[in-house]
Amino acid sequence: MGWWYVDADTLAASRFTLSPLSETVAAVMSLERGEPAHPGDQHWLNLHRPAYRERLAADPTTAQLIRAALGRFWLADYLTPTPTGDLAPTDDATPVLEAELSLVRSTPPATARAHLTRSLAGPLPALLDRADLPERTADLLHWVWTETVLPTWPRRRRILEADVIARLQHLTRGGWATALDGMRPGMRWLGEGRLQVNVYEYPPRDLTGTQLFFVPVTPQHGWVSWNARTHAIIYPCTGALTPRHLTPAPAPLPSPHSPSRRQGPPARDTRSAPPHPLTPPLAPEALTRLLGPVRATVLTLLDTPKSTTHLVALTGQALGTIGRHLKILHDAHLVERRRAGRSVLYYRTPTAEALLSAQHPPTQHPPPQR
């Protein structure tokens, strides 16, 4: 199996970060393979894959290049440079994407060809025996970012940040072993400083003296990357928040005082629409009548502690709306809050847990027959 030795200092300095380029490479994998992980992903593919295929059909060299770079068991290393960790919460992502793409563009052509030979596990096709492979790769990645990722990046970013918050909750509750187990298929903490990163028979790597990043992406793809100074584990968002790509933002949950409630239901669009990627779970009907639809949904979602950003991503509500309903629930002693780093996390009180449990009374079984 492939495992890394992660000493205590490396683990202590490790951190979660976001990478626009990693999100873009994962999007390329989805576009290239055309295999949706869920109905929302199918909608995204239907929207963007025709233009992607048309672009590659017009450029057979790049088409063969990207398929060689994705390989079958190994990604070409130059396609997936280790993220820099430079994206701060308020940063515009495009300059960071350009900085990451510069690492792809600056790859020596001979190095790119060597990486492609490894990802292909065989000789390089004659069509790819050329010097402009890094530039072509970067140009395609920039196109995929601009056309398919950037339009939904604000929402993707909320999903990614919410996933990080959920992972940090696992960390505070169960330590690194809990936070890392199941982060990606085949990954688990083995103990004694050993982190299994996949199930393949690769030589172990010693991360002593390097920096370790954990990088979520919304497509259901993942990989590992490294250079002399940093290592990164790119993993698909899972756990408390599972993204479903990436349809238009949901309509806000209805308010009892909204115009549509006063004037009757709006005209129904009868066109077939895909299920929304972040449709929140339905709150129990009686709880919805008691608390209103938004507060009932928020309380239902707080089965694990979540921040306002997390709840905004899950419900489609505005930040101010979620904050207002959380204050009402807090004043009613149904939620409590605590600070975790720069985030404030909300969680249900015992009273709220009892209220939710009351919506699902235990099944009444008939008395046994004698």
C-alpha positions in Angstrom: 0.0 0.0 0.0 1.1 3.6 -0.4 1.8 5.3 2.9 3.5 8.5 4.1 5.4 8.9 7.3 4.1 12.1 8.9 6.1 13.2 12.0 4.4 15.2 14.8 5.9 18.6 13.6 4.6 18.1 10.1 1.2 17.1 11.3 1.0 20.0 13.7 1.9 22.5 10.9 -0.5 20.9 8.3 -3.6 22.8 7.2 -6.6 22.8 5.0 -6.5 25.1 1.9 -8.4 25.7 -1.3 -6.9 25.5 -4.8 -8.6 26.9 -7.9 -6.3 24.8 -10.1 -7.1 21.6 -8.2 -10.8 22.3 -8.6 -10.2 22.9 -12.4 -8.2 19.6 -12.8 -11.0 17.7 -11.1 -13.5 19.3 -13.4 -11.4 18.2 -16.4 -11.5 14.7 -15.1 -15.3 14.8 -15.0 -15.6 16.4 -18.4 -13.2 13.9 -19.9 -14.7 10.8 -18.4 -18.4 11.9 -18.6 -19.3 9.7 -15.7 -21.6 11.5 -13.3 -21.4 10.7 -9.6 -25.0 11.9 -9.0 -27.9 13.6 -10.8 -26.7 17.1 -10.2 -23.3 16.2 -11.7 -25.1 14.9 -14.8 -26.8 18.3 -15.2 -23.4 20.1 -15.1 -22.0 17.6 -17.6 -24.9 18.2 -19.9 -24.3 21.9 -19.7 -20.6 22.0 -20.4 -19.4 18.7 -21.9 -20.6 19.5 -25.5 -18.5 22.7 -25.7 -15.5 20.8 -24.1 -15.7 18.0 -26.7 -16.1 20.6 -29.5 -13.0 22.4 -28.3 -10.9 19.1 -28.3 -12.3 18.0 -31.6 -10.9 21.2 -33.1 -7.5 20.5 -31.5 -6.6 16.8 -31.8 -3.1 17.4 -30.3 -4.5 18.8 -27.0 -7.2 16.1 -27.0 -4.6 13.4 -27.1 -2.4 15.3 -24.6 -5.0 15.7 -21.9 -6.0 12.0 -22.2 -2.4 11.0 -21.8 -2.0 13.3 -18.9 -4.9 11.8 -17.0 -3.6 8.3 -17.6 -5.3 5.3 -16.1 -3.5 4.8 -12.8 -1.2 7.8 -12.6 -1.7 11.5 -13.4 1.1 13.3 -15.2 2.9 15.2 -12.4 3.2 18.5 -14.2 -0.6 18.6 -14.6 -1.1 18.6 -10.8 1.5 20.9 -9.2 1.2 21.0 -5.4 -1.1 23.8 -4.3 0.6 26.8 -2.9 -1.9 27.4 0.0 -2.1 31.1 -1.0 -5.9 31.5 -1.3 -7.1 33.5 1.7 -10.9 33.7 2.5 -11.4 37.0 0.8 -9.1 36.6 -2.2 -10.1 36.8 -5.8 -9.5 33.2 -7.0 -8.4 34.1 -10.6 -5.0 35.5 -9.7 -4.3 32.5 -7.6 -5.4 30.3 -10.5 -3.0 32.1 -12.8 -0.1 31.7 -10.3 -0.8 28.0 -10.1 -1.1 27.7 -13.9 2.3 29.4 -14.2 3.8 26.3 -12.6 2.3 24.2 -15.4 3.4 26.6 -18.1 7.0 26.7 -16.8 7.5 22.9 -16.9 10.4 22.1 -19.1 9.1 20.3 -22.2 11.4 17.3 -21.7 10.0 17.0 -18.1 6.4 17.1 -19.4 7.2 14.4 -21.9 8.7 12.2 -19.2 5.7 12.7 -17.0 3.4 11.8 -19.8 5.4 8.6 -20.6 4.8 7.6 -17.0 1.1 8.4 -16.9 0.7 6.5 -20.2 2.8 3.6 -18.9 4.2 3.3 -22.4 5.9 5.2 -25.2 4.8 8.7 -26.1 2.7 9.0 -29.3 4.5 10.7 -32.1 1.9 13.5 -32.1 3.0 14.5 -28.6 6.7 14.6 -29.4 6.8 18.4 -29.3 7.9 21.3 -27.1 4.6 23.1 -26.5 2.9 20.5 -24.3 3.0 22.5 -21.0 1.6 25.6 -22.8 -1.2 23.6 -24.4 -2.1 22.0 -21.1 -2.2 25.3 -19.3 -4.4 26.8 -22.1 -6.9 24.0 -21.8 -7.0 24.3 -18.0 -7.5 28.1 -18.3 -10.4 27.5 -20.7 -12.1 25.0 -18.4 -11.7 27.3 -15.4 -13.2 30.3 -17.3 -16.0 28.5 -19.0 -17.1 25.8 -16.5 -15.7 26.6 -13.0 -15.5 30.3 -12.6 -19.2 31.0 -13.2 -20.1 28.8 -10.1 -16.9 29.5 -8.1 -18.6 31.6 -5.3 -20.9 28.7 -4.6 -18.3 26.0 -5.0 -16.2 28.0 -2.6 -18.9 28.0 0.0 -19.2 24.3 -0.3 -15.5 23.8 0.0 -15.3 26.0 3.1 -18.2 24.3 4.7 -16.5 20.9 4.1 -13.4 22.2 5.8 -15.4 23.3 8.8 -17.0 19.9 9.0 -13.5 18.2 8.9 -12.3 20.5 11.7 -15.3 19.3 13.7 -14.1 15.7 13.2 -10.6 16.8 14.3 -11.8 18.5 17.5 -14.0 15.5 18.4 -11.7 12.5 17.5 -8.3 13.9 16.6 -6.4 13.5 13.4 -7.2 9.8 13.0 -10.9 10.6 12.8 -10.4 13.6 10.5 -8.2 11.7 8.1 -9.9 8.3 7.9 -12.1 8.1 4.9 -11.0 11.5 3.5 -10.5 9.7 0.2 -10.9 6.0 -0.9 -8.2 3.9 0.7 -6.9 6.6 3.0 -6.6 6.0 6.8 -4.4 6.6 9.7 -2.3 3.5 10.4 -0.7 4.7 13.7 3.0 5.3 14.5 3.1 8.3 12.2 2.0 6.3 9.1 -0.7 7.7 6.9 -2.0 5.4 4.2 -2.9 7.6 1.2 -4.0 4.9 -1.2 -4.1 1.1 -1.7 -1.3 0.9 -4.3 2.1 -0.7 -3.7 4.1 2.5 -3.9 7.3 3.1 -1.9 6.6 5.0 1.4 7.5 8.7 1.6 9.0 10.6 4.6 7.3 14.0 5.0 9.7 15.2 7.7 10.6 18.8 7.3 7.9 19.5 4.6 4.5 21.1 4.7 1.3 19.1 4.3 -1.9 20.5 2.7 -5.4 19.0 2.7 -7.3 20.4 -0.4 -11.0 19.6 -1.0 -12.6 19.7 -4.4 -16.3 19.4 -5.4 -16.0 16.9 -8.2 -15.7 13.3 -6.9 -12.0 12.9 -7.8 -8.9 13.0 -5.7 -5.1 12.5 -5.9 -1.9 13.3 -4.1 1.0 15.6 -5.2 4.3 16.7 -3.8 7.5 18.6 -4.4 10.6 19.1 -2.4 8.9 21.4 0.2 5.2 20.5 0.2 2.9 17.6 0.0 -0.9 17.7 -0.7 -3.8 15.4 -0.5 -6.6 16.5 -2.8 -9.9 14.9 -1.7 -13.6 15.0 -2.8 -16.0 16.8 -0.5 -17.8 14.2 1.6 -19.1 13.7 5.1 -21.4 16.3 6.6 -21.8 18.1 3.3 -21.9 16.1 0.1 -22.0 18.5 -3.0 -24.2 17.8 -5.9 -23.0 19.7 -9.0 -23.9 22.5 -9.7 -27.2 23.8 -10.9 -28.4 27.4 -10.5 -28.8 28.6 -6.9 -31.9 27.4 -5.1 -34.9 29.5 -4.5 -35.0 30.6 -0.9 -37.2 28.6 1.4 -40.7 30.2 1.6 -41.5 32.6 4.3 -45.0 32.7 5.9 -45.2 36.4 5.0 -43.8 36.1 1.4 -45.9 37.6 -1.4 -46.3 34.2 -2.9 -48.1 33.1 0.2 -50.4 36.0 0.2 -51.2 36.0 -3.5 -51.4 32.3 -4.2 -48.8 30.0 -5.7 -46.7 31.2 -8.6 -47.2 29.7 -12.1 -45.4 26.4 -12.3 -42.6 25.8 -14.7 -43.5 22.4 -16.2 -40.1 21.9 -17.9 -38.1 19.0 -16.5 -35.5 20.3 -14.0 -32.7 18.3 -12.3 -32.8 17.9 -8.5 -31.0 20.7 -6.8 -27.5 19.8 -5.7 -27.9 21.1 -2.2 -31.6 20.4 -1.4 -31.8 20.4 2.4 -33.4 17.5 4.1 -37.1 17.9 4.7 -38.0 19.0 8.2 -40.8 17.1 9.9 -44.2 18.6 8.9 -45.3 19.2 12.4 -42.0 20.9 13.3 -42.4 23.1 10.2 -45.9 24.2 11.3 -44.5 24.9 14.8 -41.3 26.8 13.9 -41.8 27.9 10.3 -40.0 26.3 7.3 -36.7 28.0 7.6 -36.1 27.6 11.3 -37.3 23.9 11.2 -34.9 23.2 8.3 -32.0 24.9 10.1 -32.7 22.9 13.3 -32.9 19.7 11.3 -29.5 20.5 9.6 -27.8 21.0 13.0 -27.4 17.3 13.6 -23.7 18.2 13.6 -22.3 21.7 14.5 -22.3 24.1 11.5 -21.4 27.7 10.8 -23.7 30.3 9.2 -21.6 29.8 6.0 -22.3 26.1 6.0 -26.0 26.7 6.5 -26.1 29.2 3.7 -24.5 26.7 1.4 -27.0 24.0 2.4 -30.2 26.1 2.3 -29.6 28.8 -0.4 -30.8 31.4 2.1 -29.0 34.8 2.5 -26.4 35.1 5.2 -28.5 37.7 7.0 -31.6 35.5 6.9 -29.8 32.5 8.4 -28.2 34.8 11.1 -31.7 36.1 12.1 -33.2 32.7 12.4 -30.2 31.4 14.4 -30.7 34.3 16.8 -34.3 33.4 17.3 -33.4 29.7 17.9 -30.7 30.8 20.3 -33.0 33.1 22.2 -35.4 30.2 22.5 -32.7 27.9 23.9 -32.9 25.5 21.0 -29.3 26.1 19.8 -26.1 27.1 21.4 -22.9 28.4 19.8 -19.2 28.2 20.3 -16.1 29.6 18.6 -13.8 27.3 16.6 -10.9 29.3 15.2 -12.4 32.1 13.2 -15.8 30.5 12.8 -18.8 30.4 15.2 -20.4 26.9 15.2 -24.1 26.4 16.1 -25.4 23.1 17.5 -28.7 21.8 19.0 -29.4 21.9 22.8 -30.8 18.9 24.6 -34.2 20.6 24.4 -33.9 20.7 20.6 -32.8 17.1 20.5 -35.8 16.1 22.5 -38.0 18.2 20.1 -36.6 16.5 17.1 -36.8 13.0 18.7 -40.5 13.7 19.4 -41.1 14.0 15.7 -40.1 10.3 15.2 -41.7 8.4 18.1 -40.5 4.8 18.5 -42.4 2.2 16.4 -45.2 0.6 18.4 -44.9 -3.2 18.1 -47.9 -5.4 18.9 -47.6 -7.4 22.0 -46.1 -10.9 21.6 -48.5 -13.7 21.1 -48.5 -16.3 23.8 
